[in-house]
Amino acid sequence: MDSNGIHTYRLCMGSNAKEGRSLIKKAIKTLNGSFDVEAVTNTIHTPSLDDSSCLFYFNAGISLKTELSPEELKKHLKKMESDFGRVKGIELVTLDIDIIMMDEEAIHTDYRKQYVKYLMNQLSSKLHYKKN
């Protein structure tokens, strides 16, 4: 948290819908309208790691700043997932958004996944380049 009470969050979003790439693009645009978005990664195509009924996901990372607590941000993100058609318990994941890091600290177990580390490193590179 900075001196103004603003947190920096790094998120990972994913979708296994056919139109997942465009859903992620739309989600980024939605987040950009609500938060101070610092950086966004490219959308990557990743194999499914834990669901044999789904062969792939589209994934992207985003870094944003907000005064919201992790709980408040998570509530906002879960509502957004629902607005995008996400229904828990079904194979189709229209949109999944997880808070991976808060103020440079990994707070989600998905951080251990290789593709998530890749996206978080991409965000770090973009933010470092932006500052210099």
N, C-alpha and C positions, 0 to 999 in steps of 0.2 A: 504494500500500500504506500502511495506517495504521501507527501505532507498535506495534500488536500483531501485525503480520504478516498482516493481513487485507486481501484484495483486494476491490475492487468491480468486478463484471462486469456488462455489459449484453448481453443475448442477444436474438437475433431467432429466432423459431420460425415454421415454416410447414408447411402441409399442403395437398395438392390432392385429398385424399379427400373424398367426399361428406359424410362425417361429420367433416370437418376441424375444424370449430368445436368439437365436443365432444372431439376428440382433443387439441386445444390446451388446452382447459380441464382435461382429465385430466393432461396433461403439467405444467401449472402447479401443480396440486395435488401431483403427484409431487415436483417441485422444491421446493415449499414444505415438504415433509416431510423433505428432505435438507439444505436450505440456509436461510440467513437471507434471505428474500425481502423486499426493500425496497419495490418497486413493480411493478405490472403494468399494461400498457396494455389497452385494449379490443381485441378481435379485429377486424381489418379484412379486407375482401374486396378482393384486388388482381388485376389482369389478369396473366397469365403474360407474362414479358418475354423468355424465351429458349427456350420449348418450345411449338411450334405444336400439339402433340397435347393440350395441356392449356390450357384457357381461363382458369382462375383458380386462385388460392391463397387460403387463409386465413392471415393473419399476425398475430403479436402480439409485443410486447417485454416483457422482464422484467429487473429489476435485482436482483442478489443479492450477498451478501457471503460469502466463504469464504477459508480459508487455503490452498486448493489452488492449485498453479501452473496456468498456462494449459494446459499439456500434460496435467496430471492431470484438470482440469475437462473438457477436450475428450474424453478417454478415457471419462469418466463419461457425458458427453452422447451419444457415439457408441453406447455400450452401451444407453442409454435409447432412442435411435432404433431400435435393433435390437429391443429389448423391445416397442416399439410397432409392430413389423412392417415396418420399413424394410428394403428390399433394394436395394442399389446397382445401378444399371443398368436399372431398370425405370421406366416412366412414372409409376406410382402412387407418390407420396411421402406415406406415412402421417404421418411426422414428420421435420422437418429442423430442427436447432438449431445456430446459429452464434454464436460469441463475437464480437461486433462491437466492443465497447470493454472495455478493462481500465484501471481507475484513471484514468478521464477521457480516455484516449488511444484513438483509433480504431486497431484492429489487423486489421481484415478489409476486403477490397476492396469487399464489399457495402455498406459505409458510404456509398459514392457513390450508391447507388440511392435514388431519391426516397422510396419508401415506407419504406425503412430509416431514412433521416434523420427522416422524420415520426415513426416509432415511437420513435426515440432522443430526439427533442425532447419527445414526450409523457412519456417517463420522466423527463427533466430537469425538466419542469414539475411532475410529481407529487412528485418528490423535493424540489424547491425549496419547494413548498407545504407539504410534510410538516415541513420544518425550521422554518418560520415560524409 
